[in-house]
């Protein structure tokens, strides 16, 4: 719990993707990790959300504010 990159968790996710695909369904996942997102695409996920809206907005706002601070 709380460790989405633990090898046991990653193994279960990969196995789940394979089982979903074997049933003829579209597998998908949400992750904040770009490397994992690429891995899941390689595993056959048809939709992969990378990051969350609030994080993208926060990071963009922080970068914009940083360009205007002295």
N, C-alpha and C positions, 0 to 999 in steps of 0.2 A: 504494500500500500504506500503510495506517495513516491514510488520510484519507477516511473514509466520506462526507464532505460535499463532496468534490471534484465539480465539475460533470460530469466524464466518468463518475464512479462513479454519480452520481444518474441520469444519462441511461441507463446500462446497466441499472440497477435498474428504471426506468420501462419500458424496452423489454422487459425480462424479465417484468414483471408483465403487460404486454399480450400477450406470447407465451403465457404460461401460461393466461391467460383465453381466448385464441383456441383453445386446445386443449381447452377445456371443463373445465379443472381449477381448483381453488381455490388462489388465490395468497395467500401470507402472508409476514410478515417480523417480525423482532425489531429494535427500535431503542431507544435511550435518549433520543431527541430527540422531544419531544411534537409539535413542529411537523411534523417529518418523518412521524411516526405519522399525523397528520391527513391529510397529503398522500397517504400510501399508502392510506388508507381511501378518499380521493377517487379514487385511481387504480383502485380496485376490489378491493383486498385484502379477503378475507373474514375473516382473522384477523390481528391486529396486536398483538404483545406490546410494551408500552412499559416499558422499564427491565428490570432484572434483580433477582431475589429478594434477592441479597446487598446490592445498593444500597438497595433499599427498606427492608430491615431495618436497615442501617447508618444511614440518614438518620433513621429513626424513633427508633432508640436514641440517636443524637446529640441529637436534639431533646428527647427525654425527659430525658436527663442534663442538658442545658442549662437546663431548667426547674427543676432541683433544685440546681444549683450556685449559690453565692453570688457 
